[in-house]
């Protein structure tokens, strides 16, 4: 299974990548919208894990999901967020490829299990 993780620079993205990788997945970790879109042009992914709270200079998480929906419509997107903006579930109306949204403090092993489930 191919997984793309888009997370702000720092250790959290690598922590997620390590846990997902332990399940036998091939993981690409990037930190910006530009990097994510470049990879989406080059290869397909089964699941994307995108932090909805990317730094403004890193790009826009919803734009990455939208681009993935256009370029790789079969890919599922798991959003991770530290705020409650989409807590009403509206993200599933706006992003047709969204399959889950979890809080940033979700255990990395639980996030990995979610990725594995939706990547099947």
ChimeraX attribute file (.defattr): number of C-alpha atoms within 10 A of each C-alpha:
attribute: neighborCount
match mode: 1-to-1
recipient: residues
	/A:1	17
	/A:2	17
	/A:3	25
	/A:4	23
	/A:5	23
	/A:6	26
	/A:7	26
	/A:8	19
	/A:9	15
	/A:10	9
	/A:11	10
	/A:12	14
	/A:13	20
	/A:14	17
	/A:15	13
	/A:16	21
	/A:17	22
	/A:18	16
	/A:19	19
	/A:20	25
	/A:21	17
	/A:22	11
	/A:23	14
	/A:24	11
	/A:25	19
	/A:26	14
	/A:27	21
	/A:28	17
	/A:29	20
	/A:30	20
	/A:31	20
	/A:32	21
	/A:33	23
	/A:34	14
	/A:35	15
	/A:36	24
	/A:37	17
	/A:38	10
	/A:39	15
	/A:40	17
	/A:41	12
	/A:42	7
	/A:43	10
	/A:44	18
	/A:45	22
	/A:46	20
	/A:47	27
	/A:48	27
	/A:49	26
	/A:50	28
	/A:51	25
	/A:52	24
	/A:53	19
	/A:54	20
	/A:55	15
	/A:56	9
	/A:57	8
	/A:58	17
	/A:59	17
	/A:60	19
	/A:61	22
	/A:62	19
	/A:63	13
	/A:64	23
	/A:65	29
	/A:66	18
	/A:67	17
	/A:68	23
	/A:69	18
	/A:70	11
	/A:71	15
	/A:72	18
	/A:73	16
	/A:74	14
	/A:75	23
	/A:76	24
	/A:77	29
	/A:78	23
	/A:79	23
	/A:80	21
	/A:81	19
	/A:82	12
	/A:83	11
	/A:84	8
	/A:85	11
	/A:86	12
	/A:87	12
	/A:88	8
	/A:89	11
	/A:90	10
	/A:91	18
	/A:92	14
	/A:93	9
	/A:94	11
	/A:95	15
	/A:96	14
	/A:97	23
	/A:98	21
	/A:99	17
	/A:100	17
	/A:101	20
	/A:102	16
	/A:103	15
	/A:104	17
	/A:105	11
	/A:106	11
	/A:107	12
	/A:108	18
	/A:109	16
	/A:110	14
	/A:111	21
	/A:112	20
	/A:113	15
	/A:114	17
	/A:115	25
	/A:116	18
	/A:117	10
	/A:118	15
	/A:119	18
	/A:120	8
